[in-house]
Amino acid sequence: MTQPSGFPRAAAEPRVRLRLSADEGAPALARDALGALAGRLSAERLESLELVASELVTNAVRHGTESDREEITLTADLQANAVAVTVTDPGSGFDPAAPRPQPGSGGGFGLYLVQELAAAWQVERRPEGTRVTARLAR
């Protein structure tokens, strides 16, 4: 999979790639898979990466798929000064605005967290689905 423009990948750096069933267990599996990057990122940065990935996978399960038979792809690439996490789903996309959630709303915090933790993030609507990439400083 090629990275979106603005998110170059250093070929020699480690990569995590995982295909997930679109079910409620997918976010936990995504977090677990990112453990492969332990030792290459600070504990704090790895925790932020796991949270961002979990939120993106949760959104893909809730909004980008119609059944648990569909797949979501998670890719994390270590780059020289950053780590990029990309989640792809078969859905048609969403409004990428990340408004500040209201207290007591019971939801709406996922993209707000991504926006706060990532140095940059973007949404690409493609014929085969939606790809969301977040880049965190390393």
ZAMARGU-4260 file (C-alpha; in steps of 0.2 Angstrom, whole numbers, plus 5000, padded with zeros to 4 digits):
<rodrens>
0) 5000/5000/5000 | 5007/5017/4996 | 5006/5031/5008 | 4996/5047/5004 | 5006/5062/4998
5) 5014/5071/5013 | 5017/5055/5022 | 5033/5048/5015 | 5039/5031/5021 | 5057/5026/5024
10) 5059/5009/5016 | 5071/5002/5030 | 5060/5007/5044 | 5048/4994/5053 | 5030/4992/5048
15) 5015/4984/5056 | 5001/4978/5044 | 4986/4970/5050 | 4969/4965/5042 | 4955/4965/5055
20) 4937/4959/5054 | 4925/4973/5057 | 4919/4968/5074 | 4920/4975/5092 | 4937/4966/5095
25) 4946/4975/5081 | 4952/4990/5091 | 4960/4979/5105 | 4968/4969/5091 | 4975/4984/5083
30) 4982/4990/5100 | 4990/4973/5103 | 4998/4973/5085 | 5006/4990/5088 | 5016/4982/5103
35) 5028/4976/5090 | 5035/4994/5089 | 5039/4994/5108 | 5057/4999/5110 | 5057/5009/5094
40) 5046/5022/5102 | 5045/5030/5119 | 5032/5022/5130 | 5022/5038/5130 | 5022/5039/5111
45) 5017/5021/5109 | 5003/5024/5120 | 4997/5039/5110 | 4999/5029/5094 | 4989/5015/5101
50) 4975/5027/5106 | 4975/5035/5089 | 4974/5018/5080 | 4961/5012/5092 | 4950/5027/5088
55) 4952/5026/5070 | 4948/5007/5070 | 4933/5010/5081 | 4927/5023/5068 | 4930/5011/5054
60) 4920/4998/5062 | 4905/5009/5067 | 4904/5020/5052 | 4914/5012/5038 | 4907/4994/5037
65) 4890/4986/5036 | 4894/4969/5043 | 4908/4960/5053 | 4912/4950/5037 | 4920/4966/5030
70) 4939/4970/5033 | 4948/4984/5040 | 4967/4987/5036 | 4978/4995/5049 | 4996/5000/5044
75) 5009/5008/5055 | 5025/5015/5047 | 5040/5021/5057 | 5048/5036/5048 | 5063/5046/5053
80) 5054/5058/5063 | 5037/5052/5064 | 5025/5037/5064 | 5011/5036/5052 | 4996/5025/5056
85) 4983/5022/5042 | 4966/5013/5043 | 4957/5008/5028 | 4939/5003/5027 | 4926/4999/5013
90) 4915/5014/5018 | 4911/5029/5008 | 4919/5041/5020 | 4913/5054/5033 | 4914/5072/5037
95) 4932/5074/5044 | 4928/5089/5054 | 4932/5085/5072 | 4922/5097/5083 | 4925/5099/5101
100) 4914/5086/5110 | 4902/5092/5122 | 4902/5086/5140 | 4889/5073/5143 | 4887/5070/5125
105) 4892/5051/5127 | 4902/5051/5112 | 4911/5061/5098 | 4928/5061/5106 | 4937/5050/5094
110) 4942/5062/5081 | 4945/5075/5093 | 4958/5064/5102 | 4966/5060/5085 | 4966/5079/5081
115) 4974/5083/5098 | 4987/5069/5097 | 4992/5069/5079 | 5004/5081/5071 | 4993/5079/5055
120) 4979/5068/5049 | 4969/5067/5033 | 4955/5057/5025 | 4955/5050/5008 | 4939/5044/4999
125) 4944/5031/4986 | 4933/5021/4975 | 4937/5005/4986 | 4933/5014/5002 | 4940/5027/5014
130) 4958/5029/5021 | 4962/5039/5036 | 4980/5043/5040 | 4987/5051/5056 | 5005/5056/5058
135) 5012/5057/5076 | 5029/5065/5079 | 5042/5052/5084
</rodrens>
